[in-house]
């Protein structure tokens, strides 16, 4: 990521947040968060330096760093090879790269298309 795209918020690796984090734009998080993250219609990317101890509710979630907590994604979850996730995942689609660590339950739900 050389230049931030419009509508993308970034939290740098030196930032520590404790509490509730919510927003209506995509978020790239490379710092530390403890609490809860709610990005209902948007995506969360946990960067390689990111350390999250929170429940996550977002449209899409990409994990490259460490995440302790449950993930609720309305669309998609991607666990990259450097990801370490401890918690349950509920989503429609999931992608887990070889080398990623996951300890928890995966619940794949789908919308009924008739």
N, C-alpha and C positions, 0 to 999 in steps of 0.2 A: 504494500500500500504506500505509494509515494505521495499521492495527494488525496486528502479525504474527499469522498463524494458528497454531494449535497444530500442532506437528509440522513447523514451518518454521524452519530455522536461517538466520541472516543474517550476512553478512560485510560490514562497512561499507567505504566508499570510502577510508578512511585506513589500512586493514589490508593488510599484505603478508605472504604466506605462501610459503615455499619448502620443497618436499618433497612428501610423499604426503598427500593429503586424502581421507578416506573417511568414510562415515557411513550411517545407516539412516533418514534423514529428508530431506525436500525441502530444497534449499539455494538461497538467493538471495544471489548474490555480486556486490558492487559494488566490490570492492577488486582487489588484484593477487594472482595465484597463479602460481607456477612449479613444475612437477613433474608430478604426476598427480592426477586426481580420479576416485574410484570411488564411485558411488552406485547400485549394481546395481539395486535395486528402486524407486528414487526419482528425482525430477526435479532438474535443475540449471537455474537461470535466471541468466544473466550479464547484470547490469544495464547501463544506459547508460554508467556510469563504469567498468565491469569491464574488466580487462585480464588475459587468461589465456594463459599459455604452458605448456600441459599437454596430455597425452592425457586424453580424457574418456570414461568408461564409465558410462552412466546409463540409466534407463528412458526419460526424456524430457529434451530439452535445448532451451532457448529462449535465443537469443543476441540481445542488444541492443547489446552493446559489442564488444570486440575479442577474438578467440580465435585463437591460433596453435597448432595441434596437431590430431590426428585425433580425430574424434567417433565413438563406438560407442554407438548408442542402440537399445535393444531395442524401443521403441515409436515415438517421434516426435521429429523435429527441426524447430524453427521458427527461421527467420532473419528477424528484424524489419528494417525499412527502414534502421535505423542500424547493422546488424551488419556487421562486417568479419571474415571467416573465411578463414584460410590453412591448409588441411589437408583430408584426405579424410574423407568422411562415410559411415557405414554405418548404415542404419536401415530400418524397414518403411515409414514415411510421412515425407514432408518437405513443408514449406511455406516458400516463399521470397518475401518481400514485395518489391515493386518498389523499387529503390534499395539493396537489400542487396548486399554484395560477397562473392563466393565464388571462391577460387582453390584448386582441388583436384578430386578425383574424388568422384562420388556413386554409392554402391552401394545400390540398393533391394532388400531381400530380403523375402520373404514367407513366412509359415508356411503349410504345406499344409493346407487345410481340406477334408476329404473327407466 
